[in-house]
Amino acid sequence: MGASESDMQRIGSRGGVAVTLVSSSDMDTANLVAASFAGVHPAAPGRRIETDHEDSGDFALHLAEGLCERADAGLRGESVIVLEPAADVMEIALVCEFVLTRRDPHQTPVVIREVIAVSSIREILDRFLDRVGGPNETAVDDSAGRLAERLEFASTVVLTDLDDSPGHARAALAVELVRRLNPQALLIGVDRVRSLRRVPLRRTETRAHRIGANMGWQLALAPDAAPPTGLIGATIFRDPRPFHPERLAKAVASDLSPDRIGTILRSKGLIRLASRPDSVGSWSSAGDLLSIDPTGMPSWDADSPVGQEIVFFGHRLDADRLTEALGDCLLTADELIAGPSAWKTYADPFPAWGADHSH
């Protein structure tokens, strides 16, 4: 894991350090946007932060501790961090914020200012809209998932070719998908990045947490969420009953295809598999990759959701067929009565959940 860092001085942040995280699937593009934001020449060298064999959480701790040390040594102004494409931006931002908010009140404050995701209409079309298959449990290319997570967890989304495709129908689909994934983000073209420097710094110790609470899929699942309109639709699937794992696997393989229900571009939520009654699972698809992973939430916890709660964002989605396909995967009345002891004997083709399971 690694990153590069540049500093810039601003009157608005003399009293502390404001941290901006920049990420993209292309490091060179991220560096160009970061340089524009910082007001430095793209070729200006930044400090390389390299911590071998660390995951994003450990890297975030290392990064936060380094920022605090430099703030105590006199650093003021803004620090711009360019993350590697493989970095988990959300984990890094949240872990950093956790550390930074626990500084002594008398110490120089260090806060998250911006989380900038850099992409392009071309990349979004390639990763999401030009994939012909449905969610596939055996797919191995996670580039769409990483892009979705990057776009969802951002205060600003920069599309490098936004100004090159005015009125283009497919470009409009890509832009609306971004807005659906992250309704609260500022969406701009690369030419407006410099203008972000003129936005007054609003100090908040919970910037990252607020971004995390306003991701599109979470807002769509809110009880008072308004029905979406436009080119990218949203279908919510809720049911208190657990899924039969074997029927769900068959539905993923055959029933959730574009020719049957329309194109699922992104889906996210929480699920229960009957064969794993002690755990709550996380459902996440982007492009043609589906991941069903453990959340760490025990099923008996009062704050854990009951049953299924998934939002599907897509193009020309047939909500009735999608709901019917998933409904057929739920336990029947007789299966429910049989109880967890019987459920654990059901055929379960999904990989076992380990501490770091991903597929």
WONOR-V23081 format. One record per backbone hydrogen bond with DSSP energy under -1.0 kcal/mol. CO is the residue of the C=O (numbers start at 1). NH is the residue of the N-H. E is the energy in kcal/mol with one decimal. If there is no record, write none. Layout:
CO|NH|E / CO|NH|E
This chain:
1|51|-2.1 / 2|84|-1.3 / 3|49|-3.7 / 4|82|-3.1 / 5|47|-2.2 / 6|80|-3.7 / 8|78|-3.5 / 10|13|-1.5 / 11|14|-1.6 / 13|16|-1.7 / 13|77|-1.3 / 16|77|-2.1 / 17|111|-2.6 / 18|79|-2.6 / 19|113|-3.5 / 20|81|-3.4 / 21|116|-3.3 / 22|83|-2.8 / 23|118|-2.7 / 26|30|-2.2 / 27|31|-2.4 / 28|32|-2.0 / 29|33|-2.2 / 30|34|-2.6 / 31|35|-2.4 / 32|36|-2.1 / 33|37|-2.6 / 34|38|-2.6 / 35|39|-1.3 / 35|40|-2.2 / 41|44|-2.5 / 47|5|-2.2 / 49|3|-2.1 / 51|54|-1.1 / 55|59|-2.6 / 56|60|-2.3 / 57|61|-1.8 / 58|62|-2.2 / 59|63|-2.8 / 60|64|-3.0 / 61|65|-2.4 / 62|66|-2.0 / 63|67|-2.3 / 64|68|-2.4 / 65|69|-2.2 / 66|70|-2.1 / 67|71|-2.3 / 68|72|-2.4 / 69|73|-1.1 / 70|75|-2.8 / 71|74|-1.3 / 77|18|-2.4 / 78|8|-2.7 / 79|20|-2.6 / 80|6|-2.2 / 81|22|-2.9 / 82|4|-1.7 / 84|87|-1.9 / 87|89|-1.1 / 88|92|-2.4 / 89|93|-2.8 / 90|94|-2.7 / 91|95|-2.5 / 92|96|-2.4 / 93|97|-2.5 / 94|98|-2.2 / 95|99|-2.0 / 96|100|-3.1 / 97|101|-2.4 / 99|102|-1.2 / 100|103|-1.3 / 104|107|-2.4 / 109|17|-2.6 / 111|19|-3.2 / 114|21|-2.4 / 115|155|-2.4 / 115|156|-1.8 / 116|23|-2.3 / 117|158|-3.1 / 119|160|-2.4 / 120|124|-2.2 / 121|125|-2.6 / 122|126|-2.2 / 123|127|-2.7 / 124|128|-2.3 / 125|130|-2.4 / 136|139|-1.2 / 136|290|-1.4 / 142|146|-2.3 / 143|147|-2.1 / 144|148|-2.7 / 145|149|-2.4 / 146|150|-2.0 / 147|151|-2.6 / 148|152|-2.5 / 149|153|-1.9 / 152|154|-1.1 / 155|186|-2.3 / 156|117|-2.6 / 157|188|-2.4 / 158|119|-2.8 / 159|162|-1.7 / 161|164|-1.3 / 165|168|-1.4 / 168|172|-2.1 / 169|173|-1.5 / 170|174|-1.9 / 171|175|-2.5 / 172|176|-2.4 / 173|177|-2.1 / 174|178|-1.9 / 175|179|-2.1 / 176|180|-2.2 / 177|181|-2.7 / 178|182|-2.2 / 181|216|-2.9 / 182|185|-1.1 / 186|157|-3.1 / 188|159|-2.4 / 189|192|-1.6 / 190|193|-1.3 / 193|196|-1.6 / 194|197|-1.5 / 195|198|-1.4 / 196|199|-1.2 / 206|210|-2.3 / 207|211|-2.0 / 208|212|-2.4 / 209|213|-1.6 / 211|214|-1.2 / 215|219|-2.2 / 216|220|-2.3 / 217|221|-1.2 / 222|225|-1.9 / 233|314|-2.2 / 235|312|-2.7 / 237|310|-2.4 / 239|308|-3.6 / 242|331|-2.0 / 243|274|-2.9 / 244|248|-2.4 / 245|249|-2.4 / 246|250|-1.8 / 247|251|-2.1 / 248|252|-2.6 / 249|253|-1.8 / 250|254|-1.6 / 251|255|-1.7 / 251|256|-1.5 / 257|260|-1.6 / 257|261|-2.4 / 258|262|-1.5 / 261|318|-3.1 / 263|315|-2.0 / 265|287|-1.7 / 266|313|-3.6 / 267|285|-2.7 / 268|311|-2.6 / 269|283|-2.5 / 270|309|-2.3 / 271|281|-3.0 / 272|243|-2.9 / 273|276|-1.9 / 276|279|-1.7 / 278|299|-1.8 / 280|295|-1.8 / 281|271|-2.6 / 282|293|-2.1 / 283|269|-2.0 / 284|291|-3.1 / 285|267|-2.1 / 286|289|-1.8 / 288|136|-1.2 / 289|286|-1.9 / 291|284|-2.1 / 293|282|-3.7 / 297|280|-1.6 / 298|301|-1.4 / 301|304|-1.5 / 308|239|-1.6 / 309|270|-2.1 / 310|237|-3.0 / 311|268|-2.0 / 312|235|-2.4 / 313|265|-2.5 / 313|266|-1.9 / 314|233|-2.4 / 315|263|-2.0 / 318|322|-2.4 / 319|323|-2.6 / 320|324|-2.3 / 321|325|-2.7 / 322|326|-2.2 / 323|327|-2.4 / 324|328|-1.9 / 326|329|-1.4 / 327|330|-1.3 / 329|244|-3.5 / 332|336|-2.5 / 333|337|-2.1 / 334|338|-1.4 / 339|343|-1.9 / 340|344|-2.1 / 342|345|-1.6 / 343|346|-1.9 / 354|357|-1.3
